[in-house]
Amino acid sequence: MKRLIATGLVTLILAGCGGGGGGDVSGESAIPQSVQLTFNPSTVEISVAQGSQQPFAVTATSNRTISEVVNVGIIDTVGVIGTNVSIKSDTPTSYVAKLTTSASLAVGTHSGSIEVRLCRDDPVTCKQPYPGSPWQLPYRITVTPAASALANVCTPDGEKSWVRAHLDDVYLWYREIVDVNAANYASPRDYFDALRVESRDRFSFSESQAVIDAYFQSGETVGYGASFARTTDLRLMVAYSEPNTPARIAGIDRGTQIVNIDGVAEGKLARDAFLNALYPAKSGATHSFDVLDPGASVTRRVTLVAKAVVGSPVLRNQVLTMPNGQKVGYMVFNDHIASAEAPLSSAMADFVAAHIDDLVLDVRYNGGGYLYIASEVGYMIGGEPTKGKVFEQTRFNDKHPEKNDVIPFFNMDTNNKALPALGLKRVFVLTGPGTCSASESIINSLSPFVQVVTIGGVTCGKPYGFHQKNNCGTAYFAVEMEGVNAAGRGGYVSGFAPTCAAPDDLGHAFGDVNERLLKTALAYQTSGSCPASSMTQATSALYAPEPVREVYRAPWREIRRLGGR
């Protein structure tokens, strides 16, 4: 039985009507010349998960113009094509058909041909075909098991099958995945890494579900509670430490230099030994450190024992009074986790009560997290002009257009309590290579509504987002979507260049008005331009030194995570 899945009227009229000047002869139409259609692609080859519909497009190009109205029929005899089809003109001699695969296809490979007809009458019967019609368009559709059907089969092969199906379904660049032999990889996580499209994706990752859940709910990790960075002169320094953690209790904080680890010069340790000492994976791990405190000339030895520590997402907030009497709020915001909501709201309420004139938001070490937290921060900065407006538009792959969404500036917290709002027309954001993902969303999404002045270094360049997907105790984060702001701006894979470039300054504490990034922001706040000691966007890319970088940061701290509210 023939199944008509698309029909339409097509008129192609160019100079030379009638196929070369024939026109009307003795009251009868001239016999039209035969038409040849070519298709791009010449064969439709598609892989789709069972139960899903895969959109695809085919361009048909004619070797000559057609001088009359004809009916187009696309005939599917076996039901491989869905009913959602459109045909429109691309050029006077080419048309584009947009189709989808049928959601009811069984697992396996489906091969055959679709018939394309041009008819002067009903294309179902097509008793008056246009000369040259019909044409055959070959297809080969491979239907793989849906990820949901493969979930929780907790054997190595079962988990690998799920990984492949999951990526084929949700991965933003699923079309570019290069198949590899799953048997060549020791674990499902190794196989997941091998399937990433390396030319585009340095962000997708997997980790123990227990580790991920502990971090995003409370900020809990195992370690000393310190972040370490390598300076431009190759010294190993502490970027910051968290309150009430082994590092802070031992007097280790921003600006402390690590000289020796377990009695060996830190620069001479093998990479694995170096990272295991700085970032131990298990509670109870013990290491000694010879440290040089800021201003000291001799080292002291401390012994640190790793434990489960809970980070402080808002590490510092204060109000600075400028010489002209204006008040500037300053906040160090390090993690977009669920437990950040309350301290963020509290700090912003303090700024509202202090009637600040400007805000300096320090996210130089903030790799991101929940996107809804970024939205709440954006609203608390921009206030009423942003309420209900588009914070970010999410764009998923073409298999899931139904997931495309608009995330507003949230003016209520997750407990449905009104958030404080500063209503500022300008915000200063301190940035660096550690400013990533959800932190970049704050910059990008506020920019259509508020003047965003960035101070510091180029951000990491991650306009992508994830959902957490758990299988057999492992949490997988595959890049699923790209985010754009209310003006449609996204794609900042090279990061945001700073308005005023300035290198990180580990020689001063957070909030010290002489700390280089804060000092640059305050100078701009007073003068309205970058100070002479800073470099503008135009020159920073050419002359800026290599930035201070954190030695290591877990991938789940560099994320734009969807969900959570």
Phi, psi and omega in degrees: 000131177280139182239114179278115180256348176203143175214151179192161176266134181234131174234121175240113182229120176229178173303146184089031181307137179094012173078046174107023172097012181292310179062210183268130180237118177052039176079001179245150178291141175295150178288122183289152177284156179293144179251142174242125176259139170241149186243145174227111007285157180287335173225131178276118178238119189221143169243132184215145177283145180303135180089350180258161175245127181258114177291148173205162182230146177229131176258126177254126182241129180268147178281353180202168179279154178247133190259010182216168177284129177228160176262137178256132175235134173247116189251122177243114186272347186236358175083035177272344184252138177285173185272352182274092187228141174222150179229130179214157181287137175256310173223172180301342180239013179218147180229149179246125174256127176254123186228173173223155172285159178285140179285350186263007182293139178281159176300136181137189180253129181245117181238149179166206180220146170261138180263132177247126184239145164245122187228146174276347180234205181298122183289349176292313179266322177050058178285343179236071180292146175289143183307129182102336181280147006263179177230156181248133176246107182292151175220156173217107184247119179259120180255119180259157178301142177295146180303322182298328180286342182255357184294148173062025167265090197270057168243158180307313181292320179297317180292323178295322177297320178296316180304313182296317180293322180297313179295320179297334182273311192250341188297134184300326183248040185301329181293337186261001179297132175262120181295136175231162181284114182300331182293343181279359185241133190292329185221161175301326180292321176296319179296318176304313180297322182292334182274348178300146176275096191298330181293340182243330197242107171248018191240328183299143184201172175220158181197165175305132179300322181297319179296314182296313183297320180296320182291310187287337178277318187231352184083017184280130173220169175260134179160206180256350183085025180232151174246133185249145183223153177255125182277173181295335177264017171073016172283147176265115187236162172268122179283319175191163171227157182269149177299147173059035178243164180308319181295310183295320179298328178276005178081019179262121182211189183308129178096351175289134179261136174265118184261308180234149176235121182052040175080003181244138177306129189302329181285351182257358179284145172297153186304312182296316179296322179298310182290322179296328179285319182282325185230068182297146184270341185233143174300144179096345177299134187235133178216151177256149183223130169267118187240151176245111182288155177306128179085351182273158179247349178233151181276165170228154181257132176233150175246127182246137177245122182292147177207171173288121182239150178249120183284162177252102184299328172254100189279333181200142168214139182203165177246126179255134177259121183279161179303331179275006178091350178289153181249134182237123174278144178227129181223131171263113184241116191249340185209132175272069179248167185302322182286357177282338188302311184294309179294329176296313180298319180296316180295318179295323177297322176297320179293321177299314181296329181277354180055052181293152179265333180213162178230136170249112180260114184264103178238030183298334180246016184263108182274356175118208185142222183294131180290329180294330176294318177300319179297317179297318177299316179302315179296317182296333176280309187279331177072210189307320180299341180259349186305122178075355180282171182287119171275307179209141173257129182260135182236114182265179180291171188286356173281339186228057176297338179292342179275343180304132190215167174242122176261119182277170166289111182282125178258000176236147178277185184288348174261014179063032177256137182298135178275146175293152183224129180277328180065039182278151176262356180210145175219141174261130181238122178271127190229167175191187180296343177274357178277111193220154163056250182299330176293322176292332176297323178300314180297309185292319187281333176282335190300331175288347187242334188223145173289119180253115180255112182263138184232129175130241183239174179293136180284175191285332178086066182224087180272022188248161182220169187221159155251148172280129177235119185262140174208122176055042175083001178248136175263124180252136177234096176260135178302122184246333188211162171247142179253140174230157183273187184298335179269004180082013183271130176201208174068022184276060183291342176265005179084174175262122175288143182289148172299315176232117182278136176203136180286152178301154187229095180277000180275355180228149181287158172303136177088351175287125184295349177265356175295132197303314182292316178294320179299320179295318179296318181292326177295318177295320180301326182277317189261338183084012179206167179294139178290163182299333181285349182257169175242142178279174178305323186294330184251341187296323183294334183271325192240352183293139178288166175303130186286159170292131182232141172297141182297317180205144172218130181302142184299333179286357172262008175231075193211149167246098189259130178273162180088193177099343177210000000 
